[in-house]
Every structure is written in structure tokens, then in C-alpha cells.
Amino acid sequence: MTVLRIAGVVAWPDTAVVAVGEDDYGAAVTLAEERACGRPFLLSTVADGVPLGDVKGCRYVPG
């Protein structure tokens, strides 16, 4: 949600956000899903200083 605010996007619970990976695969989520999962969304490319590889979570895209 913070990233969307910074980008000037007014988002509603049914607003779809799509992350696109280096293979052009996209994973879409809505803001309402964040509340349903009970955990905040996390957009991450690095963990503990190491670039993330093919790490599967609820939704993921490589690269």
C-alpha cells in the first residue's frame, strides 16, 4: 500500500496489483487479499543481503 501511495495511486480493496518477473510472468493480487491472509504483503528482491532466487510464497515471480 505504501508503494502505491508514493506512486500517487488511489487504491481500493478490489484494485489489482501485478508484479511482473523477468520471464514476463505476472502475479496479481488485490488489496483485499492482504486482509484475508492476515499478513501484510511484502515486495522483496533481497533477503539478508542476498538476492532472492526462485523462492515460492503465496505469489511470486522470478527476477
PDB file of N, CA, C and O in Angstrom:
ATOM      1  N   MET A   1       0.822  -1.177   0.000  1.00  0.00           N
ATOM      2  CA  MET A   1       0.000   0.000   0.000  1.00  0.00           C
ATOM      3  C   MET A   1       0.876   1.255   0.000  1.00  0.00           C
ATOM      4  O   MET A   1       0.548   2.236  -0.668  1.00  0.00           O
ATOM      5  N   THR A   2       1.967   1.235   0.729  1.00  0.00           N
ATOM      6  CA  THR A   2       2.858   2.388   0.787  1.00  0.00           C
ATOM      7  C   THR A   2       3.441   2.692  -0.589  1.00  0.00           C
ATOM      8  O   THR A   2       3.526   3.855  -0.984  1.00  0.00           O
ATOM      9  N   VAL A   3       3.839   1.662  -1.314  1.00  0.00           N
ATOM     10  CA  VAL A   3       4.402   1.862  -2.650  1.00  0.00           C
ATOM     11  C   VAL A   3       3.376   2.523  -3.559  1.00  0.00           C
ATOM     12  O   VAL A   3       3.711   3.416  -4.338  1.00  0.00           O
ATOM     13  N   LEU A   4       2.128   2.083  -3.459  1.00  0.00           N
ATOM     14  CA  LEU A   4       1.079   2.680  -4.293  1.00  0.00           C
ATOM     15  C   LEU A   4       0.856   4.142  -3.931  1.00  0.00           C
ATOM     16  O   LEU A   4       0.701   4.989  -4.810  1.00  0.00           O
ATOM     17  N   ARG A   5       0.840   4.433  -2.637  1.00  0.00           N
ATOM     18  CA  ARG A   5       0.671   5.825  -2.205  1.00  0.00           C
ATOM     19  C   ARG A   5       1.787   6.721  -2.736  1.00  0.00           C
ATOM     20  O   ARG A   5       1.535   7.821  -3.226  1.00  0.00           O
ATOM     21  N   ILE A   6       3.018   6.239  -2.633  1.00  0.00           N
ATOM     22  CA  ILE A   6       4.165   7.003  -3.119  1.00  0.00           C
ATOM     23  C   ILE A   6       4.043   7.245  -4.628  1.00  0.00           C
ATOM     24  O   ILE A   6       4.427   8.304  -5.126  1.00  0.00           O
ATOM     25  N   ALA A   7       3.510   6.261  -5.343  1.00  0.00           N
ATOM     26  CA  ALA A   7       3.339   6.387  -6.793  1.00  0.00           C
ATOM     27  C   ALA A   7       2.137   7.247  -7.165  1.00  0.00           C
ATOM     28  O   ALA A   7       1.905   7.519  -8.343  1.00  0.00           O
ATOM     29  N   GLY A   8       1.369   7.676  -6.156  1.00  0.00           N
ATOM     30  CA  GLY A   8       0.207   8.514  -6.426  1.00  0.00           C
ATOM     31  C   GLY A   8      -1.018   7.744  -6.868  1.00  0.00           C
ATOM     32  O   GLY A   8      -1.931   8.319  -7.460  1.00  0.00           O
ATOM     33  N   VAL A   9      -1.053   6.443  -6.588  1.00  0.00           N
ATOM     34  CA  VAL A   9      -2.185   5.599  -6.979  1.00  0.00           C
ATOM     35  C   VAL A   9      -3.205   5.564  -5.846  1.00  0.00           C
ATOM     36  O   VAL A   9      -2.871   5.255  -4.702  1.00  0.00           O
ATOM     37  N   VAL A  10      -4.441   5.880  -6.177  1.00  0.00           N
ATOM     38  CA  VAL A  10      -5.529   5.751  -5.206  1.00  0.00           C
ATOM     39  C   VAL A  10      -6.050   4.325  -5.343  1.00  0.00           C
ATOM     40  O   VAL A  10      -6.621   3.962  -6.371  1.00  0.00           O
ATOM     41  N   ALA A  11      -5.854   3.534  -4.323  1.00  0.00           N
ATOM     42  CA  ALA A  11      -6.196   2.113  -4.399  1.00  0.00           C
ATOM     43  C   ALA A  11      -7.396   1.785  -3.530  1.00  0.00           C
ATOM     44  O   ALA A  11      -7.537   2.286  -2.415  1.00  0.00           O
ATOM     45  N   TRP A  12      -8.249   0.938  -4.064  1.00  0.00           N
ATOM     46  CA  TRP A  12      -9.415   0.422  -3.351  1.00  0.00           C
ATOM     47  C   TRP A  12      -9.185  -1.054  -3.068  1.00  0.00           C
ATOM     48  O   TRP A  12      -8.288  -1.651  -3.663  1.00  0.00           O
ATOM     49  N   PRO A  13      -9.963  -1.664  -2.181  1.00  0.00           N
ATOM     50  CA  PRO A  13      -9.749  -3.083  -1.868  1.00  0.00           C
ATOM     51  C   PRO A  13      -9.756  -4.008  -3.085  1.00  0.00           C
ATOM     52  O   PRO A  13      -9.087  -5.042  -3.079  1.00  0.00           O
ATOM     53  N   ASP A  14     -10.504  -3.645  -4.128  1.00  0.00           N
ATOM     54  CA  ASP A  14     -10.549  -4.515  -5.312  1.00  0.00           C
ATOM     55  C   ASP A  14      -9.547  -4.101  -6.397  1.00  0.00           C
ATOM     56  O   ASP A  14      -9.587  -4.629  -7.508  1.00  0.00           O
ATOM     57  N   THR A  15      -8.653  -3.165  -6.081  1.00  0.00           N
ATOM     58  CA  THR A  15      -7.612  -2.757  -7.035  1.00  0.00           C
ATOM     59  C   THR A  15      -6.605  -3.892  -7.183  1.00  0.00           C
ATOM     60  O   THR A  15      -6.026  -4.346  -6.196  1.00  0.00           O
ATOM     61  N   ALA A  16      -6.399  -4.347  -8.408  1.00  0.00           N
ATOM     62  CA  ALA A  16      -5.425  -5.414  -8.662  1.00  0.00           C
ATOM     63  C   ALA A  16      -4.045  -4.805  -8.868  1.00  0.00           C
ATOM     64  O   ALA A  16      -3.891  -3.800  -9.563  1.00  0.00           O
ATOM     65  N   VAL A  17      -3.050  -5.424  -8.258  1.00  0.00           N
ATOM     66  CA  VAL A  17      -1.655  -5.031  -8.417  1.00  0.00           C
ATOM     67  C   VAL A  17      -0.940  -6.235  -9.011  1.00  0.00           C
ATOM     68  O   VAL A  17      -1.088  -7.355  -8.523  1.00  0.00           O
ATOM     69  N   VAL A  18      -0.163  -6.003 -10.065  1.00  0.00           N
ATOM     70  CA  VAL A  18       0.517  -7.105 -10.749  1.00  0.00           C
ATOM     71  C   VAL A  18       2.025  -6.894 -10.702  1.00  0.00           C
ATOM     72  O   VAL A  18       2.529  -5.846 -11.104  1.00  0.00           O
ATOM     73  N   ALA A  19       2.735  -7.900 -10.206  1.00  0.00           N
ATOM     74  CA  ALA A  19       4.204  -7.899 -10.246  1.00  0.00           C
ATOM     75  C   ALA A  19       4.603  -8.755 -11.442  1.00  0.00           C
ATOM     76  O   ALA A  19       4.107  -9.870 -11.604  1.00  0.00           O
ATOM     77  N   VAL A  20       5.494  -8.239 -12.276  1.00  0.00           N
ATOM     78  CA  VAL A  20       5.916  -8.957 -13.477  1.00  0.00           C
ATOM     79  C   VAL A  20       7.390  -9.326 -13.340  1.00  0.00           C
ATOM     80  O   VAL A  20       8.228  -8.476 -13.040  1.00  0.00           O
ATOM     81  N   GLY A  21       7.694 -10.595 -13.564  1.00  0.00           N
ATOM     82  CA  GLY A  21       9.061 -11.087 -13.442  1.00  0.00           C
ATOM     83  C   GLY A  21       9.824 -11.005 -14.748  1.00  0.00           C
ATOM     84  O   GLY A  21       9.289 -10.596 -15.778  1.00  0.00           O
ATOM     85  N   GLU A  22      11.083 -11.402 -14.686  1.00  0.00           N
ATOM     86  CA  GLU A  22      11.958 -11.327 -15.858  1.00  0.00           C
ATOM     87  C   GLU A  22      11.498 -12.235 -16.990  1.00  0.00           C
ATOM     88  O   GLU A  22      11.886 -12.028 -18.140  1.00  0.00           O
ATOM     89  N   ASP A  23      10.676 -13.235 -16.686  1.00  0.00           N
ATOM     90  CA  ASP A  23      10.163 -14.134 -17.725  1.00  0.00           C
ATOM     91  C   ASP A  23       8.798 -13.669 -18.243  1.00  0.00           C
ATOM     92  O   ASP A  23       8.118 -14.406 -18.956  1.00  0.00           O
ATOM     93  N   ASP A  24       8.401 -12.440 -17.879  1.00  0.00           N
ATOM     94  CA  ASP A  24       7.129 -11.821 -18.263  1.00  0.00           C
ATOM     95  C   ASP A  24       5.910 -12.477 -17.616  1.00  0.00           C
ATOM     96  O   ASP A  24       4.778 -12.180 -17.994  1.00  0.00           O
ATOM     97  N   TYR A  25       6.127 -13.365 -16.646  1.00  0.00           N
ATOM     98  CA  TYR A  25       5.030 -13.936 -15.877  1.00  0.00           C
ATOM     99  C   TYR A  25       4.587 -12.896 -14.859  1.00  0.00           C
ATOM    100  O   TYR A  25       5.420 -12.256 -14.216  1.00  0.00           O
ATOM    101  N   GLY A  26       3.286 -12.728 -14.713  1.00  0.00           N
ATOM    102  CA  GLY A  26       2.770 -11.772 -13.740  1.00  0.00           C
ATOM    103  C   GLY A  26       1.964 -12.457 -12.651  1.00  0.00           C
ATOM    104  O   GLY A  26       1.245 -13.421 -12.916  1.00  0.00           O
ATOM    105  N   ALA A  27       2.082 -11.966 -11.444  1.00  0.00           N
ATOM    106  CA  ALA A  27       1.295 -12.452 -10.316  1.00  0.00           C
ATOM    107  C   ALA A  27       0.454 -11.280  -9.823  1.00  0.00           C
ATOM    108  O   ALA A  27       0.985 -10.240  -9.432  1.00  0.00           O
ATOM    109  N   ALA A  28      -0.869 -11.463  -9.846  1.00  0.00           N
ATOM    110  CA  ALA A  28      -1.780 -10.388  -9.452  1.00  0.00           C
ATOM    111  C   ALA A  28      -2.371 -10.663  -8.078  1.00  0.00           C
ATOM    112  O   ALA A  28      -2.682 -11.805  -7.739  1.00  0.00           O
ATOM    113  N   VAL A  29      -2.520  -9.624  -7.306  1.00  0.00           N
ATOM    114  CA  VAL A  29      -3.192  -9.687  -6.005  1.00  0.00           C
ATOM    115  C   VAL A  29      -4.049  -8.433  -5.873  1.00  0.00           C
ATOM    116  O   VAL A  29      -3.799  -7.420  -6.526  1.00  0.00           O
ATOM    117  N   THR A  30      -5.051  -8.517  -5.027  1.00  0.00           N
ATOM    118  CA  THR A  30      -5.839  -7.327  -4.707  1.00  0.00           C
ATOM    119  C   THR A  30      -5.511  -6.918  -3.281  1.00  0.00           C
ATOM    120  O   THR A  30      -5.026  -7.722  -2.486  1.00  0.00           O
ATOM    121  N   LEU A  31      -5.775  -5.685  -2.977  1.00  0.00           N
ATOM    122  CA  LEU A  31      -5.502  -5.206  -1.624  1.00  0.00           C
ATOM    123  C   LEU A  31      -6.385  -5.909  -0.600  1.00  0.00           C
ATOM    124  O   LEU A  31      -5.988  -6.042   0.558  1.00  0.00           O
ATOM    125  N   ALA A  32      -7.566  -6.359  -0.994  1.00  0.00           N
ATOM    126  CA  ALA A  32      -8.446  -7.087  -0.080  1.00  0.00           C
ATOM    127  C   ALA A  32      -7.819  -8.414   0.348  1.00  0.00           C
ATOM    128  O   ALA A  32      -8.074  -8.887   1.456  1.00  0.00           O
ATOM    129  N   GLU A  33      -7.006  -9.015  -0.515  1.00  0.00           N
ATOM    130  CA  GLU A  33      -6.365 -10.283  -0.168  1.00  0.00           C
ATOM    131  C   GLU A  33      -5.408 -10.137   1.000  1.00  0.00           C
ATOM    132  O   GLU A  33      -5.216 -11.080   1.767  1.00  0.00           O
ATOM    133  N   GLU A  34      -4.809  -8.972   1.143  1.00  0.00           N
ATOM    134  CA  GLU A  34      -3.896  -8.757   2.274  1.00  0.00           C
ATOM    135  C   GLU A  34      -4.636  -8.972   3.584  1.00  0.00           C
ATOM    136  O   GLU A  34      -4.123  -9.620   4.496  1.00  0.00           O
ATOM    137  N   ARG A  35      -5.821  -8.438   3.672  1.00  0.00           N
ATOM    138  CA  ARG A  35      -6.606  -8.593   4.895  1.00  0.00           C
ATOM    139  C   ARG A  35      -7.072 -10.036   5.079  1.00  0.00           C
ATOM    140  O   ARG A  35      -7.172 -10.517   6.208  1.00  0.00           O
ATOM    141  N   ALA A  36      -7.353 -10.721   3.985  1.00  0.00           N
ATOM    142  CA  ALA A  36      -7.820 -12.103   4.065  1.00  0.00           C
ATOM    143  C   ALA A  36      -6.716 -13.036   4.543  1.00  0.00           C
ATOM    144  O   ALA A  36      -6.981 -13.988   5.278  1.00  0.00           O
ATOM    145  N   CYS A  37      -5.472 -12.767   4.128  1.00  0.00           N
ATOM    146  CA  CYS A  37      -4.340 -13.629   4.515  1.00  0.00           C
ATOM    147  C   CYS A  37      -3.876 -13.368   5.941  1.00  0.00           C
ATOM    148  O   CYS A  37      -3.224 -14.216   6.550  1.00  0.00           O
ATOM    149  N   GLY A  38      -4.213 -12.198   6.473  1.00  0.00           N
ATOM    150  CA  GLY A  38      -3.811 -11.885   7.837  1.00  0.00           C
ATOM    151  C   GLY A  38      -2.361 -11.452   7.974  1.00  0.00           C
ATOM    152  O   GLY A  38      -1.883 -11.229   9.087  1.00  0.00           O
ATOM    153  N   ARG A  39      -1.657 -11.330   6.856  1.00  0.00           N
ATOM    154  CA  ARG A  39      -0.262 -10.878   6.885  1.00  0.00           C
ATOM    155  C   ARG A  39      -0.107  -9.773   5.851  1.00  0.00           C
ATOM    156  O   ARG A  39      -0.756  -9.816   4.806  1.00  0.00           O
ATOM    157  N   PRO A  40       0.737  -8.790   6.121  1.00  0.00           N
ATOM    158  CA  PRO A  40       0.948  -7.738   5.132  1.00  0.00           C
ATOM    159  C   PRO A  40       1.694  -8.280   3.912  1.00  0.00           C
ATOM    160  O   PRO A  40       2.494  -9.210   4.018  1.00  0.00           O
ATOM    161  N   PHE A  41       1.417  -7.684   2.761  1.00  0.00           N
ATOM    162  CA  PHE A  41       2.162  -8.042   1.561  1.00  0.00           C
ATOM    163  C   PHE A  41       3.595  -7.579   1.715  1.00  0.00           C
ATOM    164  O   PHE A  41       3.870  -6.593   2.398  1.00  0.00           O
ATOM    165  N   LEU A  42       4.490  -8.284   1.086  1.00  0.00           N
ATOM    166  CA  LEU A  42       5.899  -7.928   1.119  1.00  0.00           C
ATOM    167  C   LEU A  42       6.444  -8.014  -0.295  1.00  0.00           C
ATOM    168  O   LEU A  42       6.349  -9.057  -0.943  1.00  0.00           O
ATOM    169  N   LEU A  43       7.009  -6.930  -0.768  1.00  0.00           N
ATOM    170  CA  LEU A  43       7.680  -6.910  -2.052  1.00  0.00           C
ATOM    171  C   LEU A  43       9.165  -6.913  -1.761  1.00  0.00           C
ATOM    172  O   LEU A  43       9.698  -5.947  -1.213  1.00  0.00           O
ATOM    173  N   SER A  44       9.832  -7.990  -2.123  1.00  0.00           N
ATOM    174  CA  SER A  44      11.230  -8.127  -1.754  1.00  0.00           C
ATOM    175  C   SER A  44      12.040  -8.684  -2.912  1.00  0.00           C
ATOM    176  O   SER A  44      11.594  -9.589  -3.616  1.00  0.00           O
ATOM    177  N   THR A  45      13.223  -8.141  -3.101  1.00  0.00           N
ATOM    178  CA  THR A  45      14.151  -8.670  -4.100  1.00  0.00           C
ATOM    179  C   THR A  45      15.430  -9.185  -3.447  1.00  0.00           C
ATOM    180  O   THR A  45      16.236  -9.856  -4.090  1.00  0.00           O
ATOM    181  N   VAL A  46      15.610  -8.866  -2.160  1.00  0.00           N
ATOM    182  CA  VAL A  46      16.808  -9.255  -1.421  1.00  0.00           C
ATOM    183  C   VAL A  46      16.402  -9.693  -0.016  1.00  0.00           C
ATOM    184  O   VAL A  46      15.522  -9.085   0.594  1.00  0.00           O
ATOM    185  N   ALA A  47      17.034 -10.738   0.496  1.00  0.00           N
ATOM    186  CA  ALA A  47      16.824 -11.177   1.879  1.00  0.00           C
ATOM    187  C   ALA A  47      18.185 -11.375   2.525  1.00  0.00           C
ATOM    188  O   ALA A  47      19.020 -12.115   2.004  1.00  0.00           O
ATOM    189  N   ASP A  48      18.412 -10.722   3.653  1.00  0.00           N
ATOM    190  CA  ASP A  48      19.687 -10.822   4.363  1.00  0.00           C
ATOM    191  C   ASP A  48      20.874 -10.488   3.458  1.00  0.00           C
ATOM    192  O   ASP A  48      21.933 -11.107   3.552  1.00  0.00           O
ATOM    193  N   GLY A  49      20.681  -9.495   2.576  1.00  0.00           N
ATOM    194  CA  GLY A  49      21.757  -9.057   1.702  1.00  0.00           C
ATOM    195  C   GLY A  49      22.014  -9.934   0.495  1.00  0.00           C
ATOM    196  O   GLY A  49      22.943  -9.676  -0.272  1.00  0.00           O
ATOM    197  N   VAL A  50      21.205 -10.968   0.314  1.00  0.00           N
ATOM    198  CA  VAL A  50      21.391 -11.897  -0.798  1.00  0.00           C
ATOM    199  C   VAL A  50      20.193 -11.786  -1.746  1.00  0.00           C
ATOM    200  O   VAL A  50      19.047 -11.841  -1.299  1.00  0.00           O
ATOM    201  N   PRO A  51      20.447 -11.632  -3.051  1.00  0.00           N
ATOM    202  CA  PRO A  51      19.330 -11.575  -3.994  1.00  0.00           C
ATOM    203  C   PRO A  51      18.479 -12.851  -3.909  1.00  0.00           C
ATOM    204  O   PRO A  51      19.002 -13.963  -3.833  1.00  0.00           O
ATOM    205  N   LEU A  52      17.166 -12.660  -3.924  1.00  0.00           N
ATOM    206  CA  LEU A  52      16.279 -13.807  -3.863  1.00  0.00           C
ATOM    207  C   LEU A  52      16.294 -14.558  -5.186  1.00  0.00           C
ATOM    208  O   LEU A  52      16.342 -13.946  -6.253  1.00  0.00           O
ATOM    209  N   GLY A  53      16.253 -15.852  -5.118  1.00  0.00           N
ATOM    210  CA  GLY A  53      16.155 -16.689  -6.311  1.00  0.00           C
ATOM    211  C   GLY A  53      14.718 -17.110  -6.497  1.00  0.00           C
ATOM    212  O   GLY A  53      13.803 -16.301  -6.345  1.00  0.00           O
ATOM    213  N   ASP A  54      14.519 -18.337  -6.816  1.00  0.00           N
ATOM    214  CA  ASP A  54      13.196 -18.887  -7.065  1.00  0.00           C
ATOM    215  C   ASP A  54      12.583 -19.339  -5.739  1.00  0.00           C
ATOM    216  O   ASP A  54      12.523 -20.532  -5.442  1.00  0.00           O
ATOM    217  N   VAL A  55      12.132 -18.368  -4.951  1.00  0.00           N
ATOM    218  CA  VAL A  55      11.552 -18.651  -3.638  1.00  0.00           C
ATOM    219  C   VAL A  55      10.043 -18.558  -3.764  1.00  0.00           C
ATOM    220  O   VAL A  55       9.508 -17.505  -4.111  1.00  0.00           O
ATOM    221  N   LYS A  56       9.363 -19.641  -3.485  1.00  0.00           N
ATOM    222  CA  LYS A  56       7.914 -19.659  -3.652  1.00  0.00           C
ATOM    223  C   LYS A  56       7.213 -19.273  -2.366  1.00  0.00           C
ATOM    224  O   LYS A  56       7.533 -19.770  -1.286  1.00  0.00           O
ATOM    225  N   GLY A  57       6.269 -18.395  -2.500  1.00  0.00           N
ATOM    226  CA  GLY A  57       5.419 -17.988  -1.388  1.00  0.00           C
ATOM    227  C   GLY A  57       3.991 -18.089  -1.844  1.00  0.00           C
ATOM    228  O   GLY A  57       3.659 -18.929  -2.680  1.00  0.00           O
ATOM    229  N   CYS A  58       3.159 -17.260  -1.316  1.00  0.00           N
ATOM    230  CA  CYS A  58       1.767 -17.242  -1.730  1.00  0.00           C
ATOM    231  C   CYS A  58       1.698 -16.884  -3.214  1.00  0.00           C
ATOM    232  O   CYS A  58       0.965 -17.522  -3.971  1.00  0.00           O
ATOM    233  N   ARG A  59       2.434 -15.898  -3.622  1.00  0.00           N
ATOM    234  CA  ARG A  59       2.561 -15.498  -5.026  1.00  0.00           C
ATOM    235  C   ARG A  59       4.012 -15.076  -5.238  1.00  0.00           C
ATOM    236  O   ARG A  59       4.606 -14.440  -4.367  1.00  0.00           O
ATOM    237  N   TYR A  60       4.574 -15.418  -6.363  1.00  0.00           N
ATOM    238  CA  TYR A  60       5.934 -14.985  -6.626  1.00  0.00           C
ATOM    239  C   TYR A  60       6.156 -14.892  -8.131  1.00  0.00           C
ATOM    240  O   TYR A  60       5.451 -15.528  -8.913  1.00  0.00           O
ATOM    241  N   VAL A  61       7.120 -14.112  -8.517  1.00  0.00           N
ATOM    242  CA  VAL A  61       7.593 -14.063  -9.896  1.00  0.00           C
ATOM    243  C   VAL A  61       9.112 -14.054  -9.848  1.00  0.00           C
ATOM    244  O   VAL A  61       9.692 -13.395  -8.985  1.00  0.00           O
ATOM    245  N   PRO A  62       9.771 -14.767 -10.752  1.00  0.00           N
ATOM    246  CA  PRO A  62      11.234 -14.778 -10.731  1.00  0.00           C
ATOM    247  C   PRO A  62      11.809 -13.488 -11.296  1.00  0.00           C
ATOM    248  O   PRO A  62      11.268 -12.891 -12.227  1.00  0.00           O
ATOM    249  N   GLY A  63      12.917 -13.083 -10.707  1.00  0.00           N
ATOM    250  CA  GLY A  63      13.626 -11.916 -11.214  1.00  0.00           C
ATOM    251  C   GLY A  63      12.912 -10.652 -10.903  1.00  0.00           C
ATOM    252  O   GLY A  63      13.382  -9.573 -11.264  1.00  0.00           O
TER     253      GLY A  63
END
